[in-house]
Amino acid sequence: MESQIALARRNGNAAKAFGRLRSSHLTGATLDISKHSMTAAEQRWMRNVLFSLRRAGYLYAIEEFQQPTFHVMIFRNYLDYVASMAR
């Protein structure tokens, strides 16, 4: 929580730590994947994988451009996908 408060102070795009519009990162179900060190080919691969999983209903992913990240929220049924890959 403290890190979200500090982030919101220095980053105008960061969500609040409290209230109705608080960051979903605080739930542990949301993460950002940095594109900073990815090549163009790696970004295309990540984009394709994330949006395929989004279409399948396993997660919600958006590509951010102001901050070079993929913002990803994992849904509970993602475990079904993981289990299917292990077979």
WONOR-V527966 format. One record per residue. RES is the residue in one small letter. PSI is psi in whole degrees, -180 to 180 (* if undefined). Layout:
# WONOR-V527966
RES&PSI ; RES&PSI
This chain:
# WONOR-V527966
m&-42 ; e&-38 ; s&-34 ; q&-39 ; i&-47 ; a&-41 ; l&-43 ; a&-29 ; r&-37 ; r&-9 ; n&110 ; g&-19 ; n&-14 ; a&140 ; a&161 ; k&161 ; a&-16 ; f&163 ; g&-176 ; r&-32 ; l&27 ; r&160 ; s&135 ; s&-13 ; h&-29 ; l&-17 ; t&-16 ; g&-4 ; a&-8 ; t&140 ; l&160 ; d&134 ; i&117 ; s&138 ; k&-2 ; h&-46 ; s&9 ; m&143 ; t&169 ; a&-39 ; a&-40 ; e&-38 ; q&-41 ; r&-44 ; w&-48 ; m&-44 ; r&-47 ; n&-45 ; v&-50 ; l&-43 ; f&-26 ; s&-45 ; l&-32 ; r&-48 ; r&-33 ; a&-9 ; g&18 ; y&-20 ; l&169 ; y&126 ; a&137 ; i&150 ; e&125 ; e&144 ; f&-33 ; q&-40 ; q&127 ; p&78 ; t&162 ; f&125 ; h&121 ; v&128 ; m&122 ; i&133 ; f&159 ; r&-36 ; n&-2 ; y&-30 ; l&-32 ; d&-42 ; y&-46 ; v&-44 ; a&-39 ; s&-30 ; m&-24 ; a&-12 ; r&*
